[in-house]
C-alpha cells in the first residue's frame, strides 16, 4: 500500500522550527561576535574615561568583563580604582594636588540595560542600573600646604570625556554592604586618625553627563541625588573607653539633609570604676540624643574643603552626664584651653552652622567629694534654646566673631533658669559674658549640691528671684548677683566615726544666729547686691567658673563672707572648747561620787 502524504501543517511547522533554529544560531553567533568586539571597546572606554576625568590621577583595572548583547547586561569582576602615586607626587610638586585621595575595590559589578548599540553607533552610554556588591571605599586626607583649587581646571566632566562619548547616563547605582574607611593624615603621617564604617548602603540616582547637565549646579559628581544609610552601627573609640552607637544614619544630597537616630556615646565602665582606671582626675562622659538632624548641608564643601556647614542643627531629647572624682590628684593641665569656644578653634575640621536648636535635653554634672564620701550633682532639666553662629571658619568669623546661646531650663528640676551666654570666637583668652535669672523655688532644692560638696543643708527658705551677670575669660570672671529670698535657715554637717554625715546642732544655731542673713531684703533695708569676683584656678572648667561666680555672690548675699566665716570658725572653736570643759567637769564630778560611794 502506498503511504499517505504527511499533513501539510506538519511540514509548515517543521519549516518554521528550522528557520527559528537558524535565526537563533545566527543571533548566538552574532552575539558572540559582538561580545568579542564590544568587550575591548567597553574596556577601553572605561579605562580612558577614568583617566581623562581624573587628569590621569586615577587608574582602573579589573579581572574580567562579560557582556550579553541580547539582554543588554554586563558584568565586571574584581574592579580596582586607585590613585597613581607617581602622578600624585608630581601634582604635589606642581602645587596642583587634591587633599583627598580615593581608592575603590569592588568584588562584582552588574550593569543592566547598557544599550551597547548606542555606544557603538551614537557614542552615547546609557545604563539603567548598576549594582555593586561588597565594595571597599577608602578616602585618605592629607593636609597640603598648597592644595588644588577647584577653579584650576575650568573644564566640566562632559568637556573632559566628549571626545569619547557624547553623553553618559546611569539611572541608579546601588552600593550594597559598603566598607568605608576614612584616613585622616592631617595631624600625623605615621599615626593617622582612622574611622571605619561597615554595612553602609549607598544609592546614586540619575547620573548624567552631557552638554546641558554639565551646568546643573544641583548635581554632585554629576549625580542628582546621593543617598546613604547606615543601620545598627556600633564602634569602640580609639581608647576603648567608650562605644559609639546609633540606630540609623541617613543623608540625601538632593534634600541637603543628614539624620541620625538614637545616637549614644556609652562609657564601658561605671563612674568610680572609670575614675580608678586613671591615676589623676579624668572626666567621664555619657551622651545620648534621640534625634540629631542637619538641615541645608553643604555637601560639596564637605568633600572639597572639609567644611562641615549646615544652616540648622537640631538636637532633640538628649541626656548628657559628666562625672569627676575629686579624690584623684588633679591632672596638672590648664582646663582653660577647653573653654567651648577655644576648643572649637582647635577642631581639625572647619565648622559652621547658623543655628543649633536644643530640645528637651537634660544635663547633669556630678562630683565625688572624698571629704564627705558622697557625690553631689547639679542638674538642668528640660533644657531648650538656641545657639547662633557656631563657627571656626575664618570666612564667617570675619563677618561675625560672636556666638550667642539663649537657653531655658529647670535648675535642679525646680527653678526656671534663663541664661544668655555670649562668646568671643576670636579672642585668644576666651572672652565671654553671661547673664540670666532664676525664678521662685524652695531653697532646699540645692541640698543635692550643698550637702555632699559643702556639708551644708538648707532647712528652709524661699528663693523669690535671682539675677546675675558677669564677664570673664580664662583668668577669671566678675559681675553682680541679686538674690531675693526669705526665711533662710541652714544646718551644718560633719562626718561621724562611721564616715556618715550628721548635723552639727549647736554650731548650726550659731551660724543661723550670727552668720546668716535670713532674708534679702532684710526688714527696713534695701535689697543687698553682691559684686563677686573669682580667679579661676588651672583645674577650673568653663562652667565651673560660671557657677563659682554665682555661688560666691550667693554666699556674700546671705552673709557668708570670708570675715564672717573666720568669725564663726572662732566662735565654733570656743564653743567646742567650752563643751570639752563641761564634759571634763562632768566626768570629774562623776568620779567624786563614785569615790564617796566606795
C-alpha positions in Angstrom: 0.0 0.0 0.0 1.2 3.5 -0.7 1.9 5.7 2.3 -0.3 8.7 2.6 1.5 12.1 2.4 2.2 13.9 5.7 -0.3 16.6 6.5 0.7 20.0 5.2 0.5 21.6 8.6 3.3 19.4 10.0 5.5 20.4 7.1 4.9 24.1 7.8 5.7 23.6 11.5 8.9 21.7 10.7 9.9 24.5 8.3 9.2 27.2 10.9 11.2 25.3 13.5 14.1 25.1 11.1 14.0 28.8 10.3 13.8 29.6 14.1 16.8 27.4 14.7 18.8 29.1 12.0 17.8 32.5 13.4 18.9 31.5 16.9 22.2 30.2 15.6 22.7 33.5 13.7 21.8 35.5 16.8 24.1 33.4 19.0 26.9 33.7 16.5 26.3 37.5 16.2 26.1 37.9 19.9 29.4 36.0 20.3 31.0 38.1 17.6 29.7 41.4 19.0 30.6 40.4 22.5 34.2 39.9 21.4 34.1 43.2 19.6 32.5 45.2 22.3 34.4 43.7 25.2 37.6 45.5 24.3 35.6 48.6 23.2 33.9 48.9 26.6 37.1 48.2 28.4 38.9 50.9 26.5 36.1 53.4 27.1 36.0 52.7 30.9 39.8 53.0 31.3 40.1 56.1 29.2 37.1 57.7 30.9 38.6 57.2 34.4 42.0 58.5 33.3 40.6 61.6 31.5 38.1 62.6 34.1 40.8 62.5 36.8 43.5 64.2 34.8 45.5 60.9 34.8 45.5 60.7 38.6 43.4 57.6 38.8 43.6 54.2 37.0 41.2 51.3 36.8 41.8 47.6 36.4 39.5 44.5 36.6 39.9 40.8 36.2 37.1 40.1 33.7 34.2 41.8 31.8 31.3 39.8 30.3 28.7 41.3 28.0 25.3 39.9 26.9 24.2 41.9 23.9 20.8 40.1 23.8 19.8 41.2 27.3 21.9 44.4 27.4 23.7 43.4 30.5 27.3 43.3 31.5 29.3 42.1 34.5 32.7 43.1 35.7 34.7 41.3 38.4 37.4 42.4 40.8 37.5 46.1 39.9 40.1 48.3 41.5 40.2 52.1 41.0 43.3 53.5 42.6 45.4 56.7 42.5 48.7 56.7 40.6 51.2 57.7 43.3 53.8 58.9 40.8 51.3 61.3 39.3 50.1 62.4 42.7 53.7 63.2 43.9 54.2 65.2 40.7 51.0 67.1 41.3 52.2 67.9 44.9 55.5 69.3 43.5 53.5 71.4 41.0 51.2 72.6 43.8 48.2 71.2 42.0 47.3 68.2 44.1 44.0 67.5 45.8 44.0 66.8 49.6 41.6 63.8 49.2 42.6 60.6 47.5 40.1 57.8 46.8 40.5 54.1 46.4 37.6 51.8 45.4 37.6 48.0 45.3 34.6 46.1 44.0 34.2 42.3 44.0 31.4 42.2 41.5 29.6 44.9 39.4 26.5 44.3 37.4 25.1 46.6 34.7 21.6 46.3 33.5 20.3 47.5 30.0 23.5 49.1 28.8 22.3 49.6 25.2 25.6 48.7 23.6 24.3 49.8 20.1 24.1 53.4 21.3 27.7 53.2 22.4 28.9 51.9 19.1 26.7 53.9 16.7 25.8 57.1 18.7 28.7 57.3 21.2 26.2 57.5 24.0 26.5 55.5 27.2 23.1 54.6 28.7 22.7 52.2 31.6 19.5 51.7 33.5 21.0 50.3 36.7 24.3 49.3 38.2 24.6 47.0 41.3 27.9 46.9 43.2 28.4 44.2 45.8 30.7 44.4 48.8 32.7 47.5 47.8 35.5 48.9 49.9 35.9 52.7 49.7 38.9 54.3 51.2 39.4 58.1 51.5 42.8 59.4 52.5 43.1 63.0 53.6 46.5 64.7 53.7 46.8 68.3 54.6 48.8 70.1 51.9 50.4 73.5 52.1 49.2 74.2 48.6 46.1 72.2 47.9 44.5 72.2 44.5 41.9 74.9 44.0 38.6 73.8 42.4 38.9 76.5 39.8 42.2 75.3 38.4 40.6 73.2 35.8 37.6 75.0 34.3 36.5 72.1 32.2 33.4 70.2 33.2 33.3 66.5 33.3 31.4 66.5 30.0 34.2 68.6 28.4 36.7 66.0 29.6 35.0 63.0 28.0 33.3 64.5 25.0 36.0 63.2 22.6 35.0 59.7 23.8 31.2 60.0 24.4 28.6 62.5 23.5 26.7 61.7 26.7 26.7 59.3 29.7 23.6 58.4 31.7 23.1 55.9 34.6 19.7 55.6 36.1 20.6 54.2 39.5 23.8 52.9 41.2 23.4 50.6 44.2 26.4 50.1 46.6 25.4 47.3 48.9 27.3 46.5 52.2 30.0 49.1 51.8 33.1 49.0 53.9 34.2 52.6 54.3 37.5 53.9 55.8 38.4 57.5 56.3 42.2 58.0 56.9 43.0 61.5 58.3 46.7 62.2 58.0 46.4 65.9 58.7 48.0 65.6 62.2 50.4 62.7 61.7 51.5 60.8 58.6 52.8 57.9 60.6 49.8 57.6 63.0 46.8 58.8 61.1 43.3 59.0 62.6 41.2 56.2 61.1 37.4 56.0 61.0 35.7 52.8 59.8 32.1 52.1 58.8 30.7 48.8 57.9 27.3 47.7 56.4 26.8 51.1 54.7 24.4 51.2 51.8 24.6 53.9 49.2 22.3 54.8 46.2 23.2 57.2 43.4 20.2 58.4 41.4 20.3 60.0 38.0 23.9 60.3 36.9 24.1 62.4 33.8 26.9 63.8 31.8 26.0 65.8 28.7 26.2 69.3 27.2 23.2 70.5 29.3 23.7 68.7 32.6 27.3 70.0 32.9 26.0 73.3 34.1 23.5 71.9 36.6 24.8 73.2 40.0 22.4 70.9 42.0 24.4 67.8 40.9 27.3 66.5 43.0 29.8 64.4 40.9 27.3 64.7 38.1 24.7 62.9 40.3 21.3 64.3 41.1 21.0 62.6 44.5 23.3 60.6 46.6 21.5 58.7 49.4 23.4 56.8 52.1 22.0 54.8 55.0 23.8 53.1 58.0 21.8 50.9 60.5 22.7 49.5 63.9 26.2 50.9 64.0 28.4 50.2 67.0 32.1 51.1 67.2 34.6 51.4 70.1 36.6 54.7 70.4 40.3 54.6 69.9 41.0 54.4 73.6 38.3 51.7 74.1 36.8 53.7 77.0 33.5 54.3 75.1 31.3 52.7 72.5 29.6 54.8 69.8 26.2 53.5 68.9 23.4 54.7 66.5 20.3 53.1 65.3 20.2 54.8 61.9 22.0 57.4 59.9 20.9 58.6 56.5 21.6 61.5 54.3 20.5 62.9 50.9 22.5 65.4 48.8 19.3 66.4 47.0 17.4 67.2 50.2 20.7 68.5 51.8 19.8 66.7 55.0 21.5 64.4 57.4 19.5 62.5 60.0 20.9 60.4 63.0 18.5 58.4 65.2 19.3 57.2 68.7 22.9 58.3 69.0 24.8 57.1 72.0 28.3 57.7 73.4 28.3 55.0 76.1 31.1 54.6 78.6 32.2 51.0 79.2 32.7 51.4 82.9 30.7 52.7 85.8 31.6 56.0 87.4 34.1 55.0 90.2 35.4 52.1 88.1 36.1 54.5 85.3 37.9 57.0 87.5 40.0 54.2 89.0 41.5 53.5 85.6 43.5 56.7 85.9 45.9 58.0 88.5 44.7 61.5 88.1 41.3 63.2 87.6 39.6 62.2 84.4 36.1 63.3 83.4 33.7 60.5 82.4 31.1 61.4 79.8 27.8 59.8 78.9 25.9 61.2 75.9 22.7 60.4 74.1 20.3 62.1 71.7 17.1 60.6 70.2 17.4 62.8 67.1 20.2 64.7 65.5 19.4 66.4 62.2 21.3 68.7 59.9 19.4 71.0 57.5 20.7 72.5 54.3 24.1 70.7 54.5 26.7 72.0 52.0 28.0 68.5 50.8 30.3 69.9 48.1 32.1 72.0 50.7 32.3 68.9 53.0 34.0 66.9 50.2 36.3 69.5 48.8 37.1 71.8 51.7 36.4 69.6 54.8 33.9 72.3 55.8 31.0 70.9 57.9 28.4 73.5 57.1 24.7 73.4 57.9 22.1 76.1 58.1 20.5 74.4 61.2 21.3 71.5 63.6 18.6 70.1 65.8 19.5 68.1 68.9 16.3 66.5 70.3 15.6 64.7 73.6 19.2 64.5 74.9 20.8 63.3 78.1 24.3 64.5 78.9 26.1 63.4 82.1 29.6 64.2 83.3 31.3 62.7 86.4 34.6 63.7 88.1 36.2 62.0 91.1 37.8 64.8 93.2 39.5 62.1 95.2 42.1 61.7 92.5 45.0 64.1 92.0 44.5 67.0 89.6 45.6 66.4 86.0 48.0 69.3 86.2 46.8 70.8 83.0 45.1 74.2 82.4 41.5 73.5 81.6 41.2 77.0 80.2 42.1 75.6 76.8 38.9 73.5 76.9 36.6 76.5 77.1 33.9 75.7 74.5 34.8 78.5 72.1 38.6 77.9 72.5 38.2 74.2 71.9 36.2 74.9 68.8 39.1 76.7 67.3 41.3 73.6 67.7 38.9 71.3 65.8 40.7 69.8 62.9 37.7 70.3 60.6 36.2 73.7 59.6 32.7 74.0 61.2 29.9 76.5 60.7 26.3 76.5 61.4 23.9 79.4 61.7 21.7 77.8 64.3 21.8 74.9 66.8 18.4 74.1 68.4 18.3 72.2 71.7 15.1 70.5 72.5 14.2 68.7 75.8 17.7 67.9 77.0 18.9 67.0 80.4 22.5 67.9 81.6 24.0 66.7 84.8 27.4 67.3 86.3 28.4 65.2 89.3 31.5 65.3 91.6 32.6 62.8 94.2 33.9 64.6 97.3 36.4 62.5 99.3 35.9 64.6 102.4 32.3 63.6 102.6 32.5 60.3 100.8 29.4 61.4 98.8 28.5 62.5 95.3 27.0 65.9 94.6 25.0 66.5 91.3 24.0 69.8 89.7 21.4 69.1 87.0 19.4 71.1 84.4 16.1 69.5 83.2 14.2 70.1 80.0 16.9 72.3 78.6 15.8 74.1 75.4 17.1 77.0 73.4 19.2 78.2 70.5 22.9 78.7 69.8 23.7 81.1 66.9 26.8 81.4 64.7 28.8 78.4 65.9 31.9 78.6 63.7 35.7 78.3 63.4 35.7 79.4 59.7 37.8 82.4 59.1 35.5 83.4 56.3 32.4 83.5 58.5 34.3 84.9 61.5 35.2 88.0 59.5 31.5 88.7 59.2 30.6 88.0 62.8 33.0 86.7 65.5 30.5 86.3 68.3 28.4 83.3 69.1 25.3 83.5 71.3 23.5 80.9 73.4 19.9 81.6 74.6 18.9 78.8 77.0 15.9 77.9 79.2 15.9 75.1 81.7 14.7 73.9 85.1 17.6 74.3 87.6 17.7 71.1 89.6 14.3 70.3 88.2 12.6 73.1 90.1 13.6 76.7 89.3 13.1 78.3 85.9 16.5 79.4 84.7 17.1 81.7 81.7 20.6 82.5 80.6 22.3 84.2 77.7 26.0 83.4 77.1 28.0 85.4 74.6 31.3 84.0 73.3 34.1 85.9 71.5 35.2 83.4 69.0 38.5 85.1 68.1 39.7 86.3 71.5 42.9 84.4 72.5 41.9 84.5 76.2 38.4 83.1 75.5 36.5 86.3 76.4 32.8 85.7 77.2 29.9 87.2 79.1 26.7 85.8 80.6 23.6 87.0 82.3 20.4 85.4 83.4 17.8 84.8 86.1 16.2 82.0 88.2 12.6 82.1 89.2 10.9 81.2 92.5 11.7 77.9 94.1 12.3 76.3 97.6 15.8 76.8 98.7 16.0 73.2 100.0 16.2 72.4 96.3 20.0 73.0 96.3 20.7 70.4 99.0 21.9 67.7 96.5 24.7 70.1 95.8 25.5 71.7 99.2 25.1 68.7 101.4 27.7 66.4 99.8 30.0 69.1 98.5 29.9 71.8 101.2 28.4 69.8 104.2 25.6 72.4 104.5 21.9 71.5 104.4 19.2 74.1 103.9 16.4 73.5 106.4 14.0 76.1 105.0 13.8 79.2 102.8 12.2 80.5 99.7 14.0 81.9 96.7 11.8 84.6 95.1 14.2 85.6 92.3 17.9 85.5 91.4 19.5 87.8 88.8 23.2 87.6 87.7 25.5 89.0 85.1 29.3 88.6 84.6 32.2 88.9 82.2 35.3 86.9 82.1 38.0 84.9 80.3 40.4 82.1 81.1 41.8 84.1 84.0 38.5 84.5 85.9 35.3 86.4 85.9 33.4 89.1 87.9 30.0 90.6 87.9 26.9 91.1 90.1 24.4 88.8 91.8 21.0 90.0 93.1 19.1 87.4 95.2 15.7 88.0 96.7 14.8 85.3 99.4 13.2 84.9 102.8 13.2 82.7 105.9 16.6 81.1 105.2 17.8 78.5 107.8 20.7 76.0 107.4 22.1 73.0 109.2 25.9 72.5 109.2 27.1 68.9 108.8 30.1 66.9 109.8 31.3 63.3 109.4 30.9 60.9 112.4 33.1 57.9 113.3 31.3 55.8 110.6 32.0 58.4 107.9 28.3 59.3 107.8 27.2 63.0 107.7 25.4 64.2 110.8 24.1 67.5 111.9 26.1 70.0 114.0 23.3 71.3 116.1 25.0 73.9 118.3 27.2 75.3 115.5 24.2 75.5 113.2 22.4 77.6 115.8 25.4 79.9 115.9 25.5 80.1 112.1 21.8 81.0 111.8 22.0 83.5 114.6 25.3 85.2 113.9 26.3 84.4 110.3 23.3 84.2 108.0 21.0 86.9 107.0 17.6 85.2 106.9 16.1 87.4 104.2 17.1 89.8 101.4 16.0 92.5 101.6 16.1 92.5 105.4 13.4 94.4 107.3 13.6 98.2 106.6 16.7 97.7 104.3 17.3 97.9 100.6 18.0 94.8 98.6 21.6 93.7 99.0 23.6 93.3 95.8 26.8 91.3 95.7 29.7 92.1 93.3 31.6 88.8 93.2 35.0 88.2 91.6 36.6 84.8 91.1 40.1 84.0 89.9 39.9 80.7 88.0 42.4 78.0 89.2 44.1 76.0 86.5 41.8 73.0 87.0 38.7 75.1 86.8 36.5 74.4 83.8 34.3 77.0 81.9 31.0 76.0 83.6 32.8 75.7 86.9 33.9 79.3 86.6 30.3 80.5 85.7 29.0 78.6 88.8 31.7 79.8 91.2 31.0 83.5 90.4 27.3 83.0 91.1 28.0 80.9 94.2 30.4 83.5 95.6 27.7 86.1 95.1 25.1 83.9 96.8 27.4 83.4 99.9 28.1 87.1 100.2 24.4 87.9 99.9 23.4 85.5 102.7 26.2 86.8 104.9 28.9 84.3 104.4 31.9 86.5 103.7 35.4 85.4 104.4 35.4 87.6 107.5 32.2 86.1 108.7 33.5 82.5 108.0 36.5 83.3 110.2 34.3 84.7 112.9 32.1 81.7 113.1 35.1 79.4 113.0 36.5 81.2 116.0 33.1 81.1 117.7 32.8 77.4 116.9 36.2 76.7 118.3 35.3 78.5 121.6 32.1 76.6 121.8 33.9 73.3 121.3 36.4 74.1 124.0 33.6 75.1 126.4 31.9 71.8 125.6 35.1 69.9 126.3 35.5 71.7 129.7 31.9 70.9 130.6 32.4 67.3 129.8 35.6 67.2 131.8 34.0 68.8 134.9 31.1 66.3 134.5 33.5 63.4 134.4 35.3 64.7 137.5 32.0 65.1 139.5 31.0 61.6 138.5 34.3 60.2 139.7 34.0 62.0 143.0 30.5 60.5 143.6 31.9 57.1 142.8 34.8 57.6 145.2 32.4 58.6 148.0 30.3 55.5 147.5 33.4 53.3 147.8 
